[in-house]
Amino acid sequence: MLKPNEDAYGREMMDWLKGQGSNEIIERDDGYIDVGQQGLAIYFLPFNKWPKYERQALRFAIGRVLDIGCGPGRCAIYLQEKGHDVLGIDLSPMAIKVAKKRGLKHTKVMSITQISKRLGIFDTILMYGNNFGLFGNHDRCKRLLKRFHKMTSDNARIIAESGNPYKTKEPAHLWYHKQNFQKGRMGGQVRIRVRYKKMKTPYFDYLLVSPNEMKDLLKGTGWKLSKIFDSGTFPYTVVIEKE
């Protein structure tokens, strides 16, 4: 569990909920800083304001839903209102507090690696907000996908969002990809942390993949890529089904 002075992500969400606007600041381990241009409003938008590629994929949600990295509950609350039984999990205690304040009924503070059959059986696993990245790296992704296969129903699907890291001309990103390949890492395996005021999360690995890389990661896990909804730029959503 994150310590209070490490929960930068959750604190910025709580402050936004209280009407204190801010920007999201992501720091990569090579010193590259990215500041969100839309503030944190994107985490609180109603469904009809979401990008088309997100709305298209989410319509494939069925049954009981596990929302991994639910944050302030944007997706989980929407699906709950549609009649789904939704469990939202997040490593950030403050983000979970925000989600509960906004009406999400079932929540747990936990990381993706703590997910197990003890949570029950799910029909949909949701990983929005680029949260396919929470798999972290190649080996952990394979391992967790196999675990998810065992704790989901026969017709279950994973609905996820990622970003194609190679859709860039930014020299700093191209250099980072090259360094990753030289270290035996995937090109889009970034090590980042969230900063807010004087708070900062620990660094963590976040895995950005192209659609072709995602297909390779799914091999041998019991899952297959079924549908892709492309934004035309960096992000895209997918529906992943059992083989």
N, C-alpha and C positions, 0 to 999 in steps of 0.2 A: 504493500500500500504506500502511496505517495505521502511524504510528510507534508504538513501544512505549508512550509516554505518552498516546497517543490511543486505544489499543485497550481502552476501558472495557468494552465489551460482551464481548469475549473474556476479559478478566481476571475479570469477575464469573462467567463460565461455568466457568473453570478453578478458581476458588476454591470454587464450589458443588460441583464434582466432588470436591474435596479435603475436603468436609464442612463448609465454612465458609459457612453460610447467609447470604443477603442478599436485598435487594429491588432490583428494577429501577427506576431513576430516569430519566425522560424529561423533558427541558427543552425547551419550545417557545421560539421566538425572541421572543415577546412577554413572556416571563418566567413563563409558566404551567408548573407542575411537576406531573407525574403520577408517583405511586409505586405500583408493582404490589402488589396486596394479597395475592397468592398466593406471593410470593417467586419464586425461579427454578425451583421444582420443576416448573412446567408445561412447561419445556423438556426434562425428563427422564422424563416419565411414560410408562409402557407403553401400547400401543395401546388396550387395553381400558379405560383410564382417560381416554382423550381424549373431548372433547365429541362428541355424536352427529353433528352436522353435519360435523365433520372426518372421522370414520370413514366416513360415507356417501360423501363425494366421493372419498376416497383409494382406494376399491375400484375406481375406474375407471382406475387407473394400468395402463399396458401397456408391455411391451418395455423398451427402454433409457430410463433416466430421468435428466434433468438437474434437480437440486434447487438452485434459486437462493436464496441466503441460507440455507444448510443449518444454520448455527449449530452446536450440539453434536451434530447428526446424528439428532435424534428421528425424523424421517420417513425420511431416507435409510437409516438402519440397519434400520428396520422393513421397507422395501421390499427391501433387500439380503437380508434373512433370508427373504423370500418368493421369492427367486430372480431378482430383477431386477438387471441391470447398472446401477449407479447412480454418477453423478458428482456429488459435492457441492461446490458452490463458495460462497465467502463472502469478503467484503472483510476480515474480521477474521482475521489470522494465528493468534491465540490460540484462537479458536473452532474453526478447522480443526484445531489440535493436539488440542483436546478431542474432536472427532469421530473423529480417528484413534485416540486412546487408547481410545475406546469401541468401536472395531472397524470404522469405515468404511474401506473399501479404497481407493477412488478419490476424491481431493480435489484442489482447486486453490484458491489464494488469488487471487481476481479479483473485479472488480465486474461488475454486470449489463451495463454498457456495453462491457465487453471480450469479451463472448460473441460467438463467430463460428463459421463453418463449420469452422474448424480443430479444434474440439472433436469433430467428427463429426456423425452424424445421430442424432436422438433421436425416440422415439415418445411420450414424455411429458415435459412441462416442468412442474415442481412449484414453486409459489410459496406456501408455507404461512407461518403466523405473520404474517398480514396483509401478506405480501410482494408482493402485487400493487402495494403502495405503493412498491416499489423502482423502478417506472417513473418516479416522480418528478414528472412533469408531463405535460400533454396531448400536446405535440409529441414528446417522447422516447418516450412510450408508443406512439404511432402508429408511429414509426420502428422501435422494437425489435420490436413485434409483426410487422411486415413481415419483419424479419430472421429472427425465429424461424420464420416460415412457410417460409423457404427452407432451413432447417437441420433440418427435421423430416420424418418419413415422411408418406405420403399420408393415413393414418388417425390421425395424431397428435392429441393433445389437450393443452391446458393445464389443470392443476388448480390453482386459486388460492384464496387467502383474502383478503378485504378487510373493511372495516367501513364501514357506512353513516354518514357523519359527521353526517347530519341527524336521526338518532335521538337527540336530546339536547335538554334544556331548560336546560343549563348556560349562564348568561349570557356567560361568557368564551369559550365555543366559538361561540355565536351571533354575538358581536361579531367573532370571528376570521373566520367565514364571510363576514360583510358586508365586512370589510376586503379579503379576497381578491377578492371580486366587483368591488369598486371598482378593484382593481389589474389586472383582467383575468385573474385566476387562477381555477382551479376552487375551489369552496368548501372542499373537503377537502384542498387542497394545503397541507400543513403543513411548516414548516421546524423541524427538531428536532435534538437531539443526546442521546447517552447519557452519563450521568455515573456514576462509581463511585469512591468514596474521593476521591483527588486527580486522578483521570484523567477525561478527557472527550474524546469524539469531536469532529471538526469538525461544524458544522451541515450538514445535508443535507435535500433536499426529499423528502417522503414523501407519496404520493398516496392518499388515502382517497376512495372513490367509492361512490355508490349503485348498485344494479343497473341502473337506467336510464342512468346516466352511463357505466357499463361497456359497455352495449350500443352507445352512441354512439361510444365510443372504438374499438370493434371494427370499425365500419363502414369499408370500404375497405382492410382489412388482410388479408383472406382468412380471417378467423376469425369464428365466430358463437357466441353464448351458448347452450349446450345445456341445462344443468341448473343449478338453484340450490337450495342447501340452507341454509335460514335458521335461525339460532339463536333467533330471536324477539326478540333485542335488537340489539346493535351489530354483531357479526361475522357473516359468512356465507361459505360456500364455493361455488365454481362449477366446472363442467366446461365448457370452451371447446373447440369442435371446428372443423375446417376446413370451409369452405363447399363 
